[in-house]
Amino acid sequence: MTRILFFLILIGIAVWYYRRWTTPRPTTRRPAQDPHSTDPYRTRREAVTTLVKDPKTGEYRVEKED
């Protein structure tokens, strides 16, 4: 009886470790997904909205700085 309990516990621990190490883990978040990123180059990569839609023609033109 003692051997059966010992092997059941051993098998239970083995299954627990197997599941623990084989389940997919989330990777670290990418800087683009992090809204609180402290990346100094982030502002250089972001698009600047400088296009304005002309209501008459429907074309987009570069915004004029006045």
N, CA, C and O atoms as a DFTB+ gen file, in Angstrom:
264 C
 N C O
     1  1       0.827      -1.197       0.000
     2  2       0.000       0.000       0.000
     3  2       0.869       1.258       0.000
     4  3       0.546       2.245      -0.660
     5  1       1.942       1.213       0.724
     6  2       2.834       2.367       0.790
     7  2       3.473       2.616      -0.572
     8  3       3.630       3.765      -0.985
     9  1       3.835       1.563      -1.256
    10  2       4.450       1.713      -2.583
    11  2       3.463       2.324      -3.578
    12  3       3.840       3.153      -4.407
    13  1       2.211       1.914      -3.491
    14  2       1.202       2.450      -4.406
    15  2       1.036       3.952      -4.178
    16  3       0.990       4.724      -5.136
    17  1       0.946       4.365      -2.920
    18  2       0.820       5.787      -2.617
    19  2       2.056       6.556      -3.072
    20  3       1.937       7.655      -3.614
    21  1       3.237       5.989      -2.856
    22  2       4.476       6.637      -3.269
    23  2       4.494       6.840      -4.786
    24  3       4.830       7.926      -5.259
    25  1       4.142       5.822      -5.538
    26  2       4.151       5.947      -6.995
    27  2       3.047       6.866      -7.499
    28  3       3.246       7.566      -8.492
    29  1       1.889       6.885      -6.844
    30  2       0.835       7.814      -7.238
    31  2       1.265       9.263      -7.016
    32  3       1.013      10.130      -7.853
    33  1       1.906       9.512      -5.900
    34  2       2.415      10.859      -5.629
    35  2       3.504      11.215      -6.631
    36  3       3.535      12.337      -7.135
    37  1       4.391      10.282      -6.924
    38  2       5.463      10.514      -7.885
    39  2       4.892      10.790      -9.283
    40  3       5.367      11.688      -9.978
    41  1       3.896      10.036      -9.687
    42  2       3.258      10.248     -10.990
    43  2       2.530      11.598     -11.010
    44  3       2.571      12.316     -12.009
    45  1       1.872      11.931      -9.913
    46  2       1.184      13.223      -9.828
    47  2       2.145      14.393      -9.958
    48  3       1.845      15.362     -10.655
    49  1       3.287      14.319      -9.303
    50  2       4.297      15.379      -9.402
    51  2       4.846      15.442     -10.828
    52  3       5.057      16.531     -11.362
    53  1       5.076      14.286     -11.444
    54  2       5.591      14.266     -12.814
    55  2       4.589      14.904     -13.786
    56  3       4.985      15.661     -14.672
    57  1       3.316      14.607     -13.626
    58  2       2.295      15.189     -14.498
    59  2       2.213      16.693     -14.271
    60  3       2.080      17.458     -15.226
    61  1       2.291      17.119     -13.018
    62  2       2.237      18.548     -12.700
    63  2       3.405      19.286     -13.338
    64  3       3.206      20.349     -13.926
    65  1       4.623      18.750     -13.237
    66  2       5.790      19.388     -13.848
    67  2       5.674      19.389     -15.368
    68  3       6.037      20.372     -16.015
    69  1       5.176      18.306     -15.939
    70  2       5.014      18.233     -17.387
    71  2       4.064      19.318     -17.882
    72  3       4.355      20.006     -18.860
    73  1       2.937      19.467     -17.210
    74  2       1.969      20.480     -17.617
    75  2       2.501      21.885     -17.380
    76  3       2.210      22.803     -18.147
    77  1       3.269      22.048     -16.336
    78  2       3.807      23.360     -16.006
    79  2       4.794      23.832     -17.075
    80  3       4.791      25.006     -17.446
    81  1       5.626      22.935     -17.563
    82  2       6.678      23.342     -18.495
    83  2       6.282      23.212     -19.957
    84  3       7.006      23.717     -20.816
    85  1       5.177      22.565     -20.283
    86  2       4.802      22.413     -21.684
    87  2       3.659      23.318     -22.097
    88  3       3.387      23.436     -23.292
    89  1       2.984      23.957     -21.170
    90  2       1.910      24.864     -21.562
    91  2       2.528      26.128     -22.136
    92  3       3.548      26.597     -21.630
    93  1       1.936      26.688     -23.176
    94  2       2.495      27.907     -23.762
    95  2       2.376      29.076     -22.789
    96  3       1.323      29.311     -22.197
    97  1       3.444      29.775     -22.646
    98  2       3.484      30.945     -21.759
    99  2       3.444      32.208     -22.607
   100  3       3.998      32.235     -23.706
   101  1       2.799      33.247     -22.111
   102  2       2.820      34.506     -22.864
   103  2       4.223      35.095     -22.838
   104  3       4.882      35.117     -21.798
   105  1       4.665      35.566     -23.981
   106  2       5.987      36.173     -24.053
   107  2       5.910      37.587     -23.507
   108  3       4.826      38.095     -23.218
   109  1       7.032      38.200     -23.373
   110  2       7.030      39.576     -22.885
   111  2       6.357      40.465     -23.907
   112  3       6.373      40.183     -25.105
   113  1       5.776      41.525     -23.429
   114  2       5.066      42.424     -24.325
   115  2       6.045      43.161     -25.222
   116  3       7.146      43.521     -24.805
   117  1       5.631      43.374     -26.437
   118  2       6.452      44.127     -27.367
   119  2       6.309      45.610     -27.059
   120  3       5.271      46.036     -26.553
   121  1       7.325      46.394     -27.353
   122  2       7.233      47.837     -27.066
   123  2       6.073      48.519     -27.775
   124  3       5.515      49.481     -27.247
   125  1       5.697      48.049     -28.952
   126  2       4.587      48.676     -29.668
   127  2       3.259      48.419     -28.971
   128  3       2.324      49.205     -29.126
   129  1       3.156      47.341     -28.209
   130  2       1.920      47.023     -27.516
   131  2       1.850      47.688     -26.148
   132  3       0.787      47.714     -25.527
   133  1       2.954      48.221     -25.679
   134  2       3.005      48.819     -24.354
   135  2       2.610      50.290     -24.441
   136  3       3.354      51.083     -25.018
   137  1       1.470      50.677     -23.889
   138  2       1.067      52.075     -23.998
   139  2       1.919      53.009     -23.154
   140  3       1.933      54.215     -23.400
   141  1       2.622      52.487     -22.176
   142  2       3.445      53.310     -21.297
   143  2       4.922      53.133     -21.620
   144  3       5.766      53.162     -20.724
   145  1       5.228      52.954     -22.874
   146  2       6.604      52.720     -23.287
   147  2       7.447      53.970     -23.070
   148  3       6.978      55.088     -23.283
   149  1       8.665      53.780     -22.654
   150  2       9.590      54.894     -22.462
   151  2      10.625      54.911     -23.573
   152  3      11.747      55.380     -23.379
   153  1      10.249      54.403     -24.726
   154  2      11.146      54.343     -25.869
   155  2      11.373      55.748     -26.408
   156  3      10.410      56.398     -26.817
   157  1      12.617      56.245     -26.425
   158  2      12.842      57.617     -26.897
   159  2      12.619      57.777     -28.397
   160  3      12.420      58.898     -28.863
   161  1      12.645      56.701     -29.156
   162  2      12.477      56.790     -30.598
   163  2      11.036      56.563     -31.026
   164  3      10.743      56.533     -32.222
   165  1      10.143      56.406     -30.077
   166  2       8.755      56.105     -30.412
   167  2       8.107      57.253     -31.189
   168  3       7.375      57.008     -32.147
   169  1       8.361      58.477     -30.797
   170  2       7.731      59.607     -31.470
   171  2       8.239      59.748     -32.895
   172  3       7.522      60.273     -33.747
   173  1       9.436      59.300     -33.176
   174  2       9.962      59.372     -34.540
   175  2       9.253      58.390     -35.455
   176  3       9.114      58.642     -36.652
   177  1       8.804      57.274     -34.901
   178  2       8.189      56.242     -35.717
   179  2       6.703      56.458     -35.929
   180  3       6.129      55.899     -36.863
   181  1       6.072      57.253     -35.088
   182  2       4.630      57.443     -35.208
   183  2       4.305      58.356     -36.380
   184  3       5.041      59.299     -36.671
   185  1       3.214      58.072     -37.037
   186  2       2.796      58.870     -38.183
   187  2       2.256      60.209     -37.700
   188  3       1.583      60.296     -36.673
   189  1       2.562      61.230     -38.450
   190  2       2.066      62.560     -38.157
   191  2       0.947      62.846     -39.143
   192  3       1.113      62.689     -40.352
   193  1      -0.194      63.266     -38.614
   194  2      -1.345      63.501     -39.484
   195  2      -1.224      64.887     -40.086
   196  3      -1.557      65.887     -39.450
   197  1      -0.747      64.937     -41.312
   198  2      -0.587      66.214     -42.007
   199  2      -1.453      66.284     -43.250
   200  3      -1.353      67.251     -44.005
   201  1      -2.281      65.312     -43.484
   202  2      -3.133      65.329     -44.660
   203  2      -4.526      65.831     -44.294
   204  3      -5.075      65.502     -43.243
   205  1      -5.072      66.633     -45.192
   206  2      -6.409      67.192     -45.008
   207  2      -7.214      66.847     -46.246
   208  3      -6.739      66.991     -47.372
   209  1      -8.432      66.393     -46.025
   210  2      -9.289      66.041     -47.159
   211  2      -9.991      67.285     -47.685
   212  3     -10.613      68.032     -46.930
   213  1      -9.879      67.491     -48.989
   214  2     -10.548      68.606     -49.635
   215  2     -12.023      68.243     -49.794
   216  3     -12.336      67.239     -50.434
   217  1     -12.934      69.033     -49.231
   218  2     -14.349      68.653     -49.291
   219  2     -14.938      68.687     -50.711
   220  3     -15.887      67.958     -50.995
   221  1     -14.392      69.516     -51.595
   222  2     -14.947      69.624     -52.952
   223  2     -14.535      68.445     -53.831
   224  3     -15.369      67.828     -54.493
   225  1     -13.234      68.142     -53.826
   226  2     -12.730      67.109     -54.737
   227  2     -12.609      65.747     -54.073
   228  3     -12.603      64.723     -54.755
   229  1     -12.514      65.727     -52.767
   230  2     -12.360      64.461     -52.057
   231  2     -10.926      63.977     -52.023
   232  3     -10.653      62.877     -51.542
   233  1     -10.000      64.792     -52.533
   234  2      -8.585      64.435     -52.534
   235  2      -7.941      64.874     -51.223
   236  3      -8.395      65.808     -50.563
   237  1      -6.898      64.188     -50.879
   238  2      -6.135      64.539     -49.696
   239  2      -4.936      65.381     -50.101
   240  3      -4.244      65.072     -51.071
   241  1      -4.704      66.430     -49.361
   242  2      -3.577      67.322     -49.622
   243  2      -2.805      67.540     -48.332
   244  3      -3.319      67.321     -47.235
   245  1      -1.562      67.975     -48.485
   246  2      -0.720      68.256     -47.325
   247  2      -1.262      69.493     -46.624
   248  3      -1.587      70.493     -47.263
   249  1      -1.354      69.410     -45.299
   250  2      -1.886      70.532     -44.517
   251  2      -0.918      71.708     -44.575
   252  3       0.291      71.543     -44.410
   253  1      -1.464      72.887     -44.810
   254  2      -0.639      74.096     -44.863
   255  2      -0.505      74.661     -43.474
   256  3      -1.487      74.776     -42.740
   257  1       0.731      75.020     -43.107
   258  2       0.967      75.623     -41.796
   259  2       0.790      77.124     -41.908
   260  3       1.500      77.777     -42.674
   261  1      -0.152      77.682     -41.150
   262  2      -0.407      79.114     -41.192
   263  2       0.031      79.767     -39.924
   264  3      -0.106      80.982     -39.776
